[in-house]
Amino acid sequence: MGDKKRLFLAVNLSVAVTRKIADAAARMRQTAERRGLKVGWVAPANLHVTLKFLGWTPAEAATAIEDKMAAALAGRRPFDLGARGAGAFPTESQARVLWVGIADASGGLAQLAAVAEEQMEKLGYARETRPFSAHVTVGRVKEGKGADEVLAPFKQTDFGTSSIREVILYESQMRSTGSEYAPLARIGFGPPERQTRDVEGSKESEGPTNGGQS
């Protein structure tokens, strides 16, 4: 059996918006520490919006994933996403995941998620049974309560708007310092073509990557 990679499809918000979210998460962390709430905080470089979590996948399947998505995204136009407010799953009183919300006024993100589900099902991936819920995970609660106080200052915060022009195929890599997310392919809207880029170059031009399963 060949090597396997832990993969997911996602979109990134702009550098400016991601920085604002990271700044808010840093403030949330201060409040959480005062409250004794133990949280695994997502590194700024890992902040993203997950479209489809693929899980452990044969390494050679990455090309087929990229090709399917590139064909499906041909001719698609860029759209805007807003980052608004903050909350928790499943509830603030029983918080396990802390998030920043996504405003998808055009419906473009929901359409992308539906495309990802459809195309990945053709490759043998099971469809997600839960409704698509767009968000940016900023932290995962390990122990304690008090998420309502942590989130309160950001419930109505407008973090800004981002133009979405591509879908990224990420590999989640486990390191001693935690998960890192390496872009294997960047699939832009427009004519199908191979758009894999160097990781370091993409960080400067496309903004931070965002990690793991949201």
HELIX and SHEET records of a PDB file:
HELIX    1   1 VAL A   15  ARG A   35  1                                  21    
HELIX    2   2 ALA A   59  ALA A   61  5                                   3    
HELIX    3   3 ALA A   62  LEU A   73  1                                  12    
HELIX    4   4 GLY A  108  LYS A  122  1                                  15    
HELIX    5   5 ALA A  147  LEU A  151  1                                   5    
HELIX    6   6 ALA A  152  PHE A  154  5                                   3    
HELIX    7   7 VAL A  199  GLU A  206  1                                   8    
SHEET    1   A 4 VAL A  49  PRO A  58  0                                        
SHEET    2   A 4 LYS A   4  VAL A  11 -1                                        
SHEET    3   A 4 GLU A 166  ARG A 175 -1                                        
SHEET    4   A 4 GLY A 178  GLY A 188 -1                                        
SHEET    1   B 5 LYS A  38  TRP A  41  0                                        
SHEET    2   B 5 HIS A 135  GLU A 143 -1                                        
SHEET    3   B 5 VAL A  97  ALA A 103 -1                                        
SHEET    4   B 5 PHE A  79  PHE A  89 -1                                        
SHEET    5   B 5 ASP A 158  ILE A 164 -1                                        
END                                                                             
